[in-house]
Amino acid sequence: MGGLSLPHLLLAAVVVLILFGGKGKISELMGDVAKGIKSFKKGLSDEEPAPKPADPAAPAKTLDHQAPAPAEAARDPNKVG
């Protein structure tokens, strides 16, 4: 008990072959995943330029918004409940 037998090893080999070997769609997909991981790591290692400080003489930006409608006006008068 607890050891890997021949059927277990064959099953593992078949799974690895399906995922990484041959010319199937799954192997192409795994290759694309590997390329994506490599480009992600490359993107993390690239240094980004430092952001420029804001101009202190420029006026502050504000957001214009409307007050929410009262709860009673938003209710449907035909709906019971």
Number of C-alpha atoms within 10 A of each C-alpha: 4 4 6 8 9 9 9 11 11 11 11 12 12 13 12 12 13 15 17 17 14 11 9 11 12 15 17 15 13 14 14 12 12 12 12 12 12 12 12 11 11 10 11 10 9 8 7 8 6 6 6 6 6 7 8 7 6 7 7 7 6 6 4 6 6 5 6 7 8 8 7 8 8 9 9 9 9 6 6 5 5
